Amino acid sequence: MNIWLVMLIGGLLTFAMRLSFIYLYGRFEIPGTMRRALRFVPPAVLSAIIFPELWMRDGLLDLTLGNDRLLAGAAAGLTAWFTKNILLTILAGMGALLLLQFAR
């Protein structure tokens, strides 16, 4: 019973926090500097999640050609650069990773 109570309270708190930002968004004027700075938050968070996964293996920096994730990330990066298509980028990266892991 305790786990259900914790899940319910956690869900309600998360909902309340998100709803408060949505509700308050129209009530306050966000300064232009803050608005410009907030545009960089999603790429920064995405980079913080992705780059350690590409560059680190077993807790150590691995920039060798034996790092399948790094090679697949490079393939995805090149695909993104040339096509500007998110779906093709994801498919190219995942396909390259599967091929590299299958080849080993």
Residue, then its C-alpha position, 0 to 999 in steps of 0.5 A: m500500500n505504501i508504494w501506491l501512496v508514494m507513486l500517487i503523491g509523486g505523480l500529483l507533485t509532478f503534475a502540480m509543478r508542471l501545471s504551475f509553470i503552464y498557468l503562470y506562463g501567461r501571467f509574467e513577462i519573460p525578459g528577452t535575455m532569459r528567453r534567448a538563453l532558454r532556447f539553448v537548454p534543450p540542446a545542452v541537455l541532449s548533449a549532456i545525455i548523448f556525448p558521455e554515452l558516445w565517448m565513454r566505455d566502462g567508465l573510461l574515455d574511448l576515442t578509438l575505432g573500436n568504440d561502436r557507439l562513437l562510430a555510429g554517432a559519427a554516422a548519425g552526425l554526418t546523416a544529420w548534417f547532410t539530410k537535416n532529417i531527424l528520422l533519417t538521422i536516428l535510423a542511420g545511427m541505429g542501423a550503423l550501431l547494429l551493423l557494427q555490433f553484428a560485425r564484431 
